[in-house]
């Protein structure tokens, strides 16, 4: 091992200025044994660096190479595995744990001992040694080869001390002073020894000579100690005097503190008293107003309002801690409570009397409104009550029980009053509706006179001042569209209990006016009452308040609001907005049933009235929802609109049903079907009513349903017709439908308009071809045979060589159709067409012109065949195209 150590020192560590202190032969634990050496080294230059180096012997020779080096400062733990038994295994904890197995326990112990010494010297015991025998760390390792080398080197390291710069300079100066310092070292050493002895003797003499000075110094020290004792005695006396002064000053300070504390308490007490007096003292004038103030005059109401606000401020003052324990404060609070209770009771009693008196006063005015279609005005009553609005707010904040009681009483009184007024109002409306209808029935069978037109115009403008802007715009539309309507309504569809033929346009216009006036009277009445409730009862219409929602808004029996609150403390409903709607529903509970009854009456009079009602109701619902979608008016009108929409749908369904049930006469020609004319009448009326309406989509859906039903029913009737050809029925009715849709320009029926035009064109062509047939029958048969031969492959110019189709046969056939015979056939055809077509649609000339074109087309076809199959023969028809035109023109003029 010594030889290996010297070899490693020489070959590896000396070139790197390192000195090898200890070595151990190891291999990795658990792997194939490949030996290597762990070496503990230090550098020869300062500062000293200590390393653990792994050295491995090369496989190709006997030289060693340095494989891995770890700084000793990175070593955290040395684990010897067992401190009692001999065990060659040990672990070194660097950045990771390295497990080693030494060749012998002695080498392991020597290496660990060297690491321990280096740790003690250079690292200040930084490394932890575990499972290592304490004897190994404290005692010297037994003498041995490795120990002697390591120990000697370590001692050499311990004894060596490098000279500093000053020491080197002194030695150089001393050596320069002696000539033989370098040439004769022994003489130089002897000289230094003699000088050292001389210096030692001089030191001893100096020490002996300084004894006297030491004695003098000791004497001075004793005197100084005595002076210190005297000073300490004086300081003690001074301290005693200062102590008595301190006690006196403490007493004075305590006395001053007590005086300051007393002054502070007096100031605070005065502040509290002033606070209570300023905030809990109610003026005598306010007390008198609360007890005896006049609640009927404006000045008295203002005085009571100011007194109530002052009382509320006194009661709501934020008392500081401890105030509520003062007897005077308790008495004052009790006095305020009594005043509040007394005034609240007096205010509630007065307002209840006002509510009752209002009911009697309004009832006396009902008689003057019984013949007019107007509702009584509640503005004066609202104006008088709004003087109490601030007092109601005070009552709401101080005594919610009485506030709730007033709310219930107001709803009870006003609901009965409004019920009488609204029922009388609707009775007048019903009388006017039915009276108008009876009057109109007298003139239903007569043509419209000029006076009827004047009456209609007056009905449109008579009470325009009371109608809304939307009403006037609808009236203008009615006037504009009235010129396009028929003077008689005998072709309208029979619906409901009264025939549409019995109704005049003026009747419907009057119904529209009455219905609009009903809505126009109800709308401001509801809005005014809702605005009053919001202001008088201090309920916000647009801001919700937090609280637990209740779901009793539909039960308007007087108990809804009382169940929403407990006495004294409001259990807030979902919002004050809901409370307004509940109150409005209770007060105006009769509006919705009365409106539904009026709608039912209008529908019974004439189901077409549902169109007017749908437009009017839609407009009012749209207006109400723009203001407040959740308001009572918006909700109520929305519910009624559903009923109107159902009646409108029922009207459309009845029309479709009657189309399906229509029957035609077997003995007379069909002409324009009744439901086609009725659809034209309905569409014209609807367009005049629904122009610029909000619910145009409902009408568009109804249009599509009706037009599809009309198409189906026309085809059904055409298939069943016996007297009139199917093509004539289809042609005339689809021509009327196309003309109607073109005139009204209904955007949602553009596809149906094109379809009607196509059906009209197709059936016109079909009828022309069917009716015209083969007016030159033998000539047709002859040329059909010619075309058949050509189709069989015979060339056109060779057809004249066929026996049955030679030139002589062609001349013979042509002679059978002179111009006179052709004109006679065309005249019979004209009479036949005139018999099929109806006069109402006036399509005779259109059909006759089409037949003329078709006949000319056949004539040109025959001439073309003659030119191609009989070229150069000089054969021509005995009449020309101009003759045909003359025949057709003269026939049309003669009839």
C-alpha positions in Angstrom: 0.0 0.0 0.0 3.0 2.3 0.7 4.3 1.8 -2.8 0.9 2.6 -4.2 0.7 5.7 -2.1 4.1 7.0 -3.2 3.2 6.2 -6.8 0.0 8.1 -6.6 1.7 11.1 -4.9 4.4 11.2 -7.6 2.2 10.6 -10.7 -1.1 12.3 -9.8 -1.0 14.7 -6.9 2.5 16.3 -7.0 1.9 17.7 -10.5 -1.3 19.3 -9.1 0.4 20.8 -6.0 -1.4 18.4 -3.7 -0.3 16.3 -0.8 -1.8 12.8 -0.2 -2.7 12.3 3.4 -4.7 9.0 3.4 -5.8 6.3 1.0 -8.3 3.4 1.1 -8.8 0.6 -1.5 -12.6 0.4 -2.2 -15.2 -0.9 -4.5 -18.9 0.0 -5.0 -21.4 -1.9 -2.9 -23.6 -4.4 -4.6 -21.9 -4.2 -8.0 -19.2 -6.2 -9.7 -16.0 -5.6 -7.8 -13.9 -3.1 -9.7 -11.4 -1.7 -7.3 -10.4 1.9 -7.1 -8.8 4.2 -4.5 -10.3 7.0 -2.4 -7.7 9.6 -1.5 -7.8 12.4 1.1 -5.6 15.3 -0.2 -4.7 18.9 0.7 -3.2 21.6 -1.5 0.3 22.9 -0.8 -0.7 26.5 -1.5 -2.8 28.7 0.7 -5.6 28.9 1.2 -5.6 25.2 1.8 -8.3 23.2 -0.1 -9.2 19.7 1.1 -10.5 17.1 -1.5 -11.6 13.5 -1.7 -10.4 12.1 -5.0 -11.4 8.8 -6.7 -8.4 7.2 -8.5 -8.8 4.3 -10.8 -6.1 2.0 -12.3 -6.1 1.9 -16.1 -7.1 -1.4 -17.8 -4.4 -1.1 -20.4 -1.4 -0.5 -18.2 0.0 0.0 -14.7 -0.6 3.7 -14.5 -3.3 5.5 -12.5 -5.8 8.1 -13.6 -7.8 10.6 -11.7 -11.5 9.9 -12.2 -13.6 12.1 -9.8 -12.9 14.7 -7.1 -15.2 16.1 -4.4 -14.5 19.1 -2.2 -14.5 18.1 1.5 -16.8 21.0 2.3 -19.5 19.3 0.1 -19.4 16.2 2.3 -22.4 16.3 4.7 -22.4 12.8 6.4 -19.9 10.0 6.9 -21.8 6.8 7.8 -19.5 3.9 9.1 -22.5 1.5 9.2 -21.6 0.0 12.6 -19.8 1.5 15.6 -19.3 -1.8 17.4 -18.6 -4.5 15.0 -15.9 -4.6 12.3 -17.6 -3.7 9.0 -15.7 -2.7 5.8 -18.8 -0.8 4.4 -19.2 2.9 4.7 -21.2 5.7 3.0 -20.2 9.2 2.0 -23.0 11.8 1.5 -22.1 14.4 -1.1 -24.7 15.6 -3.6 -25.9 12.0 -3.4 -25.1 9.0 -1.3 -22.0 7.0 -2.4 -21.8 3.4 -0.9 -18.4 1.9 -0.6 -16.8 -1.3 0.6 -13.2 -1.1 1.8 -10.6 -3.9 1.4 -10.3 -4.0 5.2 -11.8 -2.4 8.3 -8.3 -1.1 9.3 -8.0 0.9 6.0 -11.6 2.2 6.5 -11.0 3.3 10.0 -7.7 5.0 9.0 -9.4 6.9 6.2 -12.3 8.0 8.4 -9.9 9.1 11.1 -8.0 11.2 8.6 -11.3 12.8 7.4 -12.3 13.5 11.0 -9.0 15.4 11.6 -9.3 17.4 8.4 -12.9 18.2 9.5 -11.6 19.4 12.9 -8.9 21.5 11.4 -10.4 23.1 8.3 -14.2 22.8 8.4 -14.8 23.5 12.1 -16.7 20.2 12.7 -19.1 20.7 9.8 -19.3 17.0 8.8 -21.6 14.6 10.7 -20.0 11.3 11.6 -22.6 8.6 12.4 -22.1 4.9 13.4 -18.4 5.7 14.1 -16.7 4.6 17.3 -16.0 7.4 19.7 -12.5 5.9 20.4 -11.7 6.2 16.8 -12.5 9.9 16.8 -10.9 10.8 20.2 -7.8 8.6 20.3 -5.0 8.2 17.9 -5.3 5.4 15.4 -2.9 2.5 16.3 0.6 2.8 14.7 0.9 1.4 11.3 2.2 2.1 7.9 -0.6 4.3 6.8 -0.9 6.0 10.2 2.8 6.9 10.4 2.7 8.5 7.0 -0.5 10.3 7.6 0.4 11.4 11.2 3.8 12.7 10.2 2.5 14.7 7.4 -0.3 16.1 9.5 2.2 17.2 12.3 4.3 18.8 9.7 1.3 20.7 8.6 0.6 21.7 12.2 4.2 22.9 13.0 4.8 24.9 9.8 4.1 28.6 10.1 4.8 30.9 7.2 6.8 34.1 7.8 4.9 37.4 7.2 6.4 40.3 5.3 7.7 42.2 8.3 9.5 39.1 9.7 11.1 38.5 6.3 12.3 42.2 6.2 13.8 42.0 9.8 15.7 38.8 8.9 17.1 40.4 5.7 18.3 43.5 7.7 19.9 41.3 10.4 21.7 39.1 7.8 23.0 42.1 5.9 24.6 43.3 9.2 26.7 40.1 9.5 29.2 39.3 6.8 29.3 35.6 7.6 25.5 35.1 7.8 25.5 33.1 4.6 29.1 31.8 4.3 29.4 30.6 7.9 26.1 29.7 9.4 27.5 28.4 12.6 29.3 31.6 13.4 26.2 33.5 12.6 24.2 31.3 14.9 26.7 31.7 17.7 26.6 35.5 17.3 22.8 35.5 17.5 23.0 33.3 20.6 25.4 35.8 22.4 23.2 38.7 21.5 20.1 36.9 22.8 21.9 36.3 26.2 22.8 40.0 26.4 19.2 41.0 25.8 17.9 38.5 28.4 20.2 40.0 31.0 19.1 43.5 30.1 15.5 42.5 30.5 16.2 41.1 34.0 18.0 44.3 35.1 15.1 46.4 33.8 12.6 44.4 35.7 14.5 44.7 39.0 15.0 48.5 38.5 11.2 49.1 38.1 10.2 47.7 41.6 10.3 51.1 43.2 8.1 52.5 40.5 5.6 49.7 41.1 5.4 50.5 44.8 4.8 54.2 44.1 2.0 53.1 41.7 0.4 50.9 44.3 0.3 53.7 46.8 -1.4 56.0 44.3 -4.0 53.4 43.7 -4.7 53.1 47.4 -5.3 56.9 47.7 -7.5 56.8 44.6 -9.6 54.1 46.3 -10.1 56.3 49.4 -11.3 59.2 47.2 -13.7 56.9 45.5 -15.2 55.9 48.8 -15.7 59.5 49.8 -17.4 60.3 46.5 -19.8 57.3 47.0 -20.8 58.6 50.4 -21.7 62.0 48.9 -23.6 60.4 46.1 -25.6 58.4 48.6 -26.6 61.5 50.5 -27.6 63.2 47.3 -29.7 60.2 46.3 -31.6 60.3 49.6 -32.4 64.0 49.1 -33.6 63.4 45.5 -35.8 60.5 46.7 -37.7 62.8 49.0 -38.1 65.4 46.1 -39.3 62.6 43.9 -42.0 61.6 46.3 -43.2 65.2 46.6 -43.3 65.6 42.8 -45.2 62.3 42.4 -47.8 63.6 44.9 -48.1 66.9 43.0 -48.4 65.1 39.6 -51.1 62.8 41.0 -53.0 65.8 42.3 -52.7 67.5 38.9 -53.9 64.4 37.1 -57.0 64.2 39.3 -57.8 67.8 38.7 -57.4 67.3 34.9 -59.5 64.2 35.0 -62.2 66.0 36.9 -62.2 68.8 34.3 -62.3 66.4 31.5 -65.3 64.5 33.0 -67.1 67.8 33.6 -66.6 68.8 29.9 -67.8 65.4 28.7 -70.8 65.5 31.0 -71.7 68.9 29.7 -71.3 67.6 26.1 -73.6 64.7 26.8 -76.2 66.9 28.5 -76.2 69.3 25.6 -76.5 66.4 23.1 -79.5 65.0 24.9 -81.1 68.4 25.3 -80.5 69.4 21.6 -81.6 66.1 20.1 -84.4 64.9 22.5 -86.2 68.1 23.2 -89.4 68.6 21.2 -90.8 72.1 20.9 -94.1 72.9 22.5 -95.5 74.1 19.2 -94.8 70.7 17.7 -96.4 68.9 20.6 -99.5 71.0 20.3 -99.6 70.4 16.5 -99.4 66.6 17.1 -102.1 66.7 19.8 -104.6 69.2 18.4 -103.4 70.2 14.9 -106.0 70.8 12.2 -105.8 68.0 9.5 -108.3 69.6 7.1 -106.5 72.9 6.2 -103.3 73.2 4.3 -101.6 75.2 7.0 -102.6 72.7 9.7 -101.3 69.8 7.6 -98.0 71.5 7.0 -97.6 72.2 10.8 -98.5 68.5 11.6 -96.0 67.4 9.0 -93.2 69.4 10.5 -94.1 68.3 14.0 -94.1 64.6 12.9 -90.7 65.0 11.2 -89.3 66.6 14.4 -90.8 63.8 16.5 -89.3 61.2 14.2 -85.9 62.8 14.4 -86.1 62.8 18.2 -87.1 59.2 18.3 -84.5 58.1 15.8 -81.6 59.9 17.5 -78.6 57.6 17.8 -78.0 57.4 21.6 -74.5 56.8 22.9 -73.7 53.9 25.1 -75.3 54.3 28.5 -77.9 56.9 27.5 -80.7 54.4 27.5 -80.0 53.7 31.2 -80.8 57.3 32.2 -84.2 57.7 33.8 -84.8 61.1 32.1 -84.1 59.5 28.7 -86.5 56.7 29.4 -89.2 59.1 30.4 -88.6 61.3 27.3 -88.7 58.2 25.0 -92.0 57.1 26.6 -93.4 60.5 26.0 -92.4 60.4 22.4 -94.0 57.0 22.0 -97.2 58.2 23.4 -97.2 61.3 21.1 -96.5 59.0 18.1 -99.3 56.6 19.0 -101.8 59.4 19.7 -101.0 61.3 16.4 -100.9 58.1 14.3 -104.3 57.1 15.6 -105.7 60.6 14.9 -104.2 60.7 11.4 -105.5 57.2 10.5 -109.0 58.1 11.7 -109.0 61.3 9.7 -107.8 59.6 6.5 -110.4 56.8 6.8 -113.1 59.5 7.0 -111.7 61.2 3.9 -111.8 57.8 2.0 -115.4 57.3 3.0 -116.4 60.8 2.1 -114.7 60.5 -1.3 -116.8 57.4 -2.1 -120.0 59.3 -1.3 -118.9 62.4 -3.3 -117.9 60.3 -6.4 -121.1 58.3 -6.3 -123.2 61.5 -6.6 -121.4 62.3 -9.9 -122.1 58.9 -11.5 -125.5 60.0 -12.8 -124.1 62.7 -15.1 -121.7 60.2 -16.7 -124.3 57.5 -17.3 -125.2 58.7 -20.8 -121.7 59.7 -21.9 -118.9 57.2 -22.7 -116.5 58.8 -20.2 -115.2 57.9 -16.8 -115.4 60.3 -13.8 -112.2 62.2 -13.1 -110.5 61.4 -9.8 -107.9 64.1 -10.0 -109.5 66.5 -7.4 -109.6 63.7 -4.9 -106.0 62.7 -5.6 -104.9 66.3 -5.4 -106.6 66.7 -1.9 -105.1 63.4 -0.6 -101.6 64.1 -1.9 -101.3 66.8 0.8 -101.1 64.0 3.3 -98.3 62.1 1.3 -95.5 63.2 3.7 -97.6 62.2 6.7 -98.3 58.8 5.1 -94.5 58.4 4.7 -94.1 59.2 8.4 -96.8 56.7 9.3 -95.1 54.1 7.2 -91.8 54.6 9.0 -93.2 54.8 12.5 -96.4 52.7 12.7 -96.6 50.2 9.9 -99.7 48.5 11.3 -101.8 51.6 10.9 -100.2 52.3 7.5 -101.2 48.8 6.4 -104.7 49.3 7.8 -105.1 52.5 5.8 -103.9 50.7 2.7 -106.5 48.0 3.1 -109.3 50.5 3.8 -108.3 52.6 0.7 -108.4 49.5 -1.5 -111.8 48.4 -0.1 -113.5 51.8 -0.6 -111.9 52.6 -3.9 -112.5 49.1 -5.4 -116.3 49.4 -4.7 -116.3 52.9 -6.1 -114.4 52.0 -9.3 -116.5 48.8 -9.8 -119.7 50.9 -10.0 -118.1 53.5 -12.3 -116.5 50.9 -14.6 -119.6 48.7 -14.9 -121.8 51.8 -15.7 -119.1 52.9 -18.2 -119.1 49.5 -20.0 -122.9 49.4 -20.0 -123.0 52.7 -21.9 -120.4 51.2 -24.3 -122.5 48.1 -24.9 -125.6 50.1 -25.5 -123.9 52.3 -28.0 -122.5 49.2 -29.8 -125.8 47.3 -30.0 -127.7 50.5 -30.8 -125.4 51.2 -33.7 -125.9 47.7 -35.0 -129.7 47.9 -34.8 -129.8 51.2 -36.6 -127.5 49.8 -39.3 -129.7 46.8 -39.9 -132.5 49.0 -41.2 -130.3 50.1 -44.1 -128.4 46.9 -44.7 -130.3 45.9 -47.8 -130.2 49.3 -49.4 -127.2 50.8 -51.4 -125.0 53.1 -49.4 -126.1 56.7 -49.6 -124.2 59.9 -49.4 -125.5 60.5 -45.9 -123.9 57.2 -44.7 -120.5 58.3 -46.0 -121.0 61.6 -44.2 -122.0 59.8 -41.0 -118.9 57.6 -41.2 -116.6 60.6 -41.7 -118.2 62.3 -38.7 -117.8 59.2 -36.6 -114.1 59.1 -37.4 -113.5 62.7 -36.2 -116.4 63.4 -33.8 -114.5 62.7 -30.6 -110.9 62.8 -31.8 -109.9 65.1 -28.9 -110.4 62.2 -26.5 -108.5 59.6 -28.5 -104.8 58.9 -28.6 -102.5 59.6 -31.5 -102.6 56.0 -32.6 -106.4 56.2 -32.9 -106.3 59.2 -35.2 -103.8 57.5 -37.4 -106.0 54.4 -37.7 -109.0 56.6 -38.5 -107.0 58.2 -41.3 -106.2 54.8 -42.6 -109.9 53.9 -42.5 -110.8 57.0 -44.5 -108.2 56.3 -47.1 -109.2 52.7 -47.5 -112.9 53.4 -47.5 -112.7 54.6 -51.1 -111.4 51.3 -52.2 -114.1 49.3 -50.5 -117.3 48.3 -52.2 -120.4 50.4 -51.6 -122.3 47.3 -50.5 -121.0 44.5 -48.2 -123.3 41.8 -49.5 -120.3 39.6 -50.5 -118.8 39.5 -47.0 -118.6 36.2 -45.2 -121.4 35.1 -43.0 -119.9 34.7 -39.5 -121.3 34.7 -35.9 -124.9 35.5 -35.2 -125.2 38.4 -37.6 -124.5 38.3 -41.4 -121.7 40.4 -42.7 -124.1 41.5 -45.5 -126.2 43.2 -42.9 -123.3 45.4 -41.7 -122.2 48.7 -43.2 -118.6 50.0 -43.2 -119.8 52.8 -40.9 -121.0 50.3 -38.3 -117.5 48.7 -38.1 -115.9 52.2 -38.0 -118.2 53.2 -35.1 -117.4 50.0 -33.3 -113.7 50.8 -33.7 -114.3 54.3 -32.4 -116.2 53.0 -29.3 -113.6 50.3 -28.5 -110.8 52.8 -28.9 -112.6 55.3 -26.7 -113.1 52.6 -24.0 -109.4 51.8 -24.0 -108.5 55.5 -24.1 -110.6 56.2 -21.1 -109.4 53.2 -19.1 -105.7 53.8 -19.8 -105.3 57.3 -18.2 -107.6 56.3 -15.3 -105.3 53.3 -14.4 -102.1 55.4 -14.9 -103.4 58.2 -12.8 -104.4 55.9 -10.0 -101.1 54.0 -10.1 -99.2 57.3 -10.0 -101.3 58.4 -7.1 -100.8 55.2 -5.2 -97.0 55.5 -5.7 -96.9 59.0 -4.5 -99.4 58.8 -1.7 -98.3 55.5 -0.2 -94.6 56.2 -0.9 -94.0 53.2 -3.0 -91.3 53.2 -5.6 -92.4 52.2 -9.1 -88.9 51.6 -10.5 -86.7 50.5 -7.6 -87.0 47.2 -5.8 -86.4 46.8 -2.1 -84.8 43.7 -0.6 -86.8 41.2 1.3 -88.5 37.9 1.2 -90.9 37.5 -1.8 -94.5 36.4 -1.3 -96.6 34.6 -3.9 -100.1 35.8 -3.0 -100.6 38.5 -5.7 -103.5 36.6 -7.4 -105.6 36.4 -4.2 -107.1 39.9 -4.2 -109.6 39.3 -1.3 -108.3 42.0 1.1 -106.0 39.6 3.0 -103.0 39.5 0.7 -101.2 42.6 2.0 -101.9 41.8 5.7 -100.4 38.4 5.3 -97.3 40.0 3.8 -96.4 41.8 7.1 -96.5 41.3 10.8 -97.8 44.0 13.1 -95.4 46.9 13.6 -92.4 45.5 11.6 -92.8 45.1 7.8 -91.8 41.7 6.4 -91.0 43.2 3.0 -92.5 41.6 -0.1 -90.5 41.0 -3.2 -90.6 44.7 -4.1 -92.7 47.8 -3.7 -93.4 47.5 -7.3 -95.2 44.2 -6.7 -97.2 45.9 -3.9 -98.4 48.6 -6.3 -99.5 45.9 -8.8 -101.3 44.1 -6.0 -103.2 47.2 -4.9 -104.0 48.1 -8.6 -105.3 44.5 -9.1 -107.6 44.7 -6.0 -108.9 48.2 -6.9 -109.5 47.5 -10.6 -110.4 43.8 -10.4 -113.5 44.3 -12.6 -111.6 45.8 -15.6 -110.5 42.5 -17.1 -113.9 40.7 -16.9 -115.7 43.8 -18.3 -113.2 44.1 -21.2 -113.6 40.4 -22.0 -117.4 40.8 -22.0 -117.2 43.8 -24.3 -114.9 41.8 -26.6 -117.3 38.9 -26.6 -120.1 41.3 -27.6 -118.1 42.8 -30.4 -117.2 39.4 -31.7 -120.9 38.4 -31.5 -122.0 41.5 -33.5 -119.4 40.9 -36.2 -116.5 38.6 -36.0 -114.5 41.0 -38.3 -114.5 43.3 -35.3 -111.7 41.1 -33.9 -109.4 42.7 -36.5 -110.1 46.2 -35.1 -109.8 45.0 -31.5 -106.5 43.2 -32.2 -104.9 46.3 -33.7 -106.2 48.6 -30.9 -105.3 46.2 -28.1 -101.9 45.5 -29.5 -101.1 49.2 -29.7 -102.1 49.8 -26.1 -100.2 46.8 -24.8 -97.1 47.9 -26.7 -97.4 51.4 -25.3 -97.9 50.1 -21.7 -95.0 47.7 -22.0 -92.7 50.4 -23.1 -93.5 52.3 -20.0 -93.4 49.4 -17.5 -93.6 45.8 -18.7 -94.6 44.5 -15.2 -97.3 47.1 -14.4 -100.9 46.3 -13.7 -102.0 48.0 -17.0 -99.5 46.1 -19.1 -100.4 42.8 -17.5 -104.2 43.3 -17.7 -104.2 44.5 -21.3 -101.8 41.6 -22.1 -104.3 39.1 -20.8 -107.1 40.7 -22.7 -105.0 40.7 -25.8 -104.7 36.9 -25.5 -108.6 36.7 -25.7 -108.7 39.0 -28.7 -106.0 36.9 -30.4 -108.1 33.8 -29.8 -111.2 35.5 -31.3 -109.1 36.5 -34.3 -107.9 32.9 -34.7 -111.4 31.7 -34.4 -112.5 34.1 -37.1 -109.9 32.8 -39.4 -110.8 29.2 -38.6 -114.5 29.8 -39.3 -113.6 31.2 -42.7 -111.5 28.2 -43.5 -114.2 25.9 -42.3 -116.9 27.6 -44.5 -114.5 27.3 -47.5 -114.3 23.6 -46.9 -118.1 23.3 -46.6 -119.0 25.4 -49.7 -121.5 23.9 -52.2 -122.1 24.9 -55.8 -125.1 24.7 -58.0 -125.1 22.0 -60.6 -127.4 23.9 -63.0 -125.7 27.3 -63.2 -122.1 28.2 -64.1 -119.7 28.7 -61.3 -118.1 32.1 -62.0 -116.1 33.7 -59.1 -116.5 31.6 -56.0 -118.0 33.3 -53.0 -115.0 32.6 -50.7 -112.6 34.1 -53.3 -114.6 37.3 -53.2 -114.8 37.1 -49.5 -111.1 36.7 -49.2 -110.6 39.8 -51.4 -113.0 41.7 -49.1 -111.3 40.4 -46.0 -107.8 41.2 -47.3 -108.8 44.8 -48.3 -110.4 45.4 -44.9 -107.5 43.9 -43.0 -104.9 45.9 -44.9 -106.7 49.1 -44.2 -106.9 48.2 -40.5 -103.4 46.7 -40.0 -101.4 49.3 -41.9 -98.5 50.2 -39.6 -99.9 48.0 -36.8 -97.6 46.5 -34.2 -98.9 42.9 -34.5 -98.6 42.6 -38.3 -97.1 39.1 -37.8 -100.5 37.7 -36.6 -102.2 38.9 -39.8 -99.4 37.5 -42.0 -99.9 34.1 -40.5 -103.6 34.3 -41.0 -103.1 35.3 -44.6 -101.0 32.3 -45.3 -103.5 29.9 -43.7 -106.4 31.6 -45.6 -104.7 31.7 -49.0 -103.7 28.0 -48.8 -107.3 27.1 -47.9 -108.6 29.2 -50.8 -106.2 27.4 -53.2 -107.3 24.0 -52.0 -111.0 24.9 -52.1 -110.8 26.4 -55.6 -109.3 23.2 -56.9 -111.9 21.1 -55.0 -114.8 23.1 -56.5 -113.2 23.0 -60.0 -113.0 19.2 -59.8 -116.7 19.0 -58.7 -118.0 21.4 -61.2 -120.3 19.9 -63.9 -121.8 22.9 -65.6 -118.5 24.9 -66.0 -115.3 23.3 -67.3 -112.6 22.8 -64.6 -110.1 25.0 -66.5 -112.6 27.9 -66.5 -113.2 27.7 -62.8 -109.5 27.6 -62.1 -108.6 30.3 -64.6 -111.3 32.8 -63.5 -110.7 32.4 -59.7 -106.9 32.4 -59.8 -107.1 35.5 -62.1 -109.2 37.2 -59.4 -106.8 36.1 -56.6 -103.8 37.3 -58.6 -105.4 40.6 -59.3 -106.3 41.0 -55.6 -102.8 40.2 -54.4 -101.3 42.5 -57.0 -103.5 45.4 -56.0 -103.0 45.0 -52.2 -99.3 44.3 -52.5 -99.2 41.9 -49.4 -95.5 41.2 -48.9 -95.9 37.9 -47.1 -98.0 36.5 -50.1 -95.5 37.2 -52.9 -94.9 33.5 -53.4 -98.7 32.8 -53.5 -99.2 35.7 -55.9 -96.7 34.1 -58.3 -98.3 30.7 -57.9 -101.8 32.2 -58.6 -100.5 33.9 -61.8 -98.9 30.6 -62.9 -102.1 28.6 -62.3 -104.1 31.2 -64.1 -101.7 31.1 -67.1 -101.6 27.3 -67.2 -105.4 26.9 -67.1 -106.0 29.6 -69.6 -103.7 27.8 -72.1 -105.2 24.5 -71.2 -108.8 25.8 -71.8 -107.8 27.5 -75.1 -106.3 24.3 -76.4 -109.2 22.2 -75.2 -111.9 24.5 -76.5 -110.2 25.3 -79.8 -109.6 21.6 -80.4 -109.2 20.9 -84.2 -111.4 23.5 -86.0 -110.1 22.1 -89.4 -110.6 18.5 -88.4 -110.1 16.7 -91.8 -107.1 18.9 -92.5 -105.7 18.1 -89.1 -106.1 14.3 -89.7 -104.4 14.7 -93.2 -101.4 16.5 -91.8 -101.1 14.1 -88.8 -100.7 11.4 -91.3 -98.0 13.4 -93.2 -96.1 13.9 -89.9 -96.5 10.2 -89.1 -94.9 9.2 -92.5 -92.0 11.7 -91.9 -91.6 10.2 -88.4 -91.3 6.7 -90.0 -88.3 7.9 -92.0 -89.8 9.1 -95.3 -88.2 12.3 -96.5 -90.5 15.3 -96.5 -90.2 16.0 -100.2 -91.1 12.3 -101.0 -94.4 12.4 -99.0 -96.3 13.7 -102.0 -95.6 10.4 -103.8 -97.6 8.5 -101.2 -101.0 7.5 -102.6 -103.0 8.6 -99.6 -101.0 11.9 -99.2 -100.5 13.1 -102.8 -101.2 16.5 -104.1 -104.7 15.7 -105.3 -105.8 14.4 -101.9 -104.4 17.6 -100.3 -106.3 19.8 -102.7 -109.5 17.8 -102.0 -109.2 18.3 -98.2 -108.4 22.1 -98.5 -111.5 22.6 -100.7 -113.7 21.4 -97.8 -112.7 24.4 -95.7 -113.5 27.6 -97.5 -113.4 31.0 -95.6 -117.1 31.0 -95.0 -117.0 27.6 -93.3 -114.1 28.7 -91.1 -115.9 31.8 -90.0 -119.0 29.8 -89.1 -116.9 27.5 -86.9 -115.2 30.4 -85.1 -118.6 32.0 -84.5 -119.9 28.8 -82.8 -116.7 28.6 -80.8 -117.1 32.2 -79.5 -120.7 31.5 -78.4 -119.5 28.4 -76.5 -116.7 30.3 -74.7 -119.2 33.1 -73.9 -121.5 30.6 -72.3 -118.7 29.2 -70.1 -117.2 32.5 -68.8 -118.8 34.7 -66.2 -119.4 38.4 -66.9 -118.0 39.5 -63.5 -114.4 38.7 -64.3 -114.6 39.9 -67.9 -112.1 37.4 -69.4 -113.9 36.7 -72.6 -111.8 39.0 -74.8 -108.6 37.7 -73.2 -109.6 34.1 -73.9 -110.8 34.9 -77.4 -107.5 36.6 -78.2 -105.6 33.6 -77.0 -107.7 31.3 -79.2 -107.0 33.6 -82.1 -103.3 33.3 -81.5 -103.6 29.5 -81.2 -105.6 29.2 -84.4 -103.0 31.3 -86.3 -100.3 29.1 -84.9 -102.0 26.0 -86.3 -102.5 27.8 -89.6 -98.8 28.6 -89.8 -97.9 25.0 -88.9 -100.0 23.7 -91.8 -98.5 26.2 -94.3 -95.0 25.1 -93.2 -95.8 21.4 -93.8 -97.2 22.2 -97.3 -94.0 24.2 -98.2 -91.7 21.4 -97.0 -93.6 18.3 -98.2 -95.2 19.7 -101.4 -92.6 22.2 -102.7 -93.4 24.0 -106.0 -97.0 22.6 -106.1 -98.5 26.0 -105.7 -101.1 24.6 -103.2 -102.3 27.1 -100.6 -105.2 27.4 -98.0 -108.4 29.0 -99.2 -108.1 31.7 -96.5 -105.2 33.7 -95.1 -104.0 34.9 -91.7 -105.5 38.3 -92.4 -108.9 36.5 -93.1 -108.6 34.8 -89.7 -107.9 38.2 -88.0 -110.9 39.7 -89.8 -113.2 36.8 -88.9 -112.2 37.0 -85.1 -112.6 40.8 -85.0 -116.0 40.8 -86.7 -117.2 38.0 -84.4 -116.1 39.8 -81.3 -117.7 43.0 -82.4 -121.0 41.4 -83.4 -121.4 40.0 -79.9 
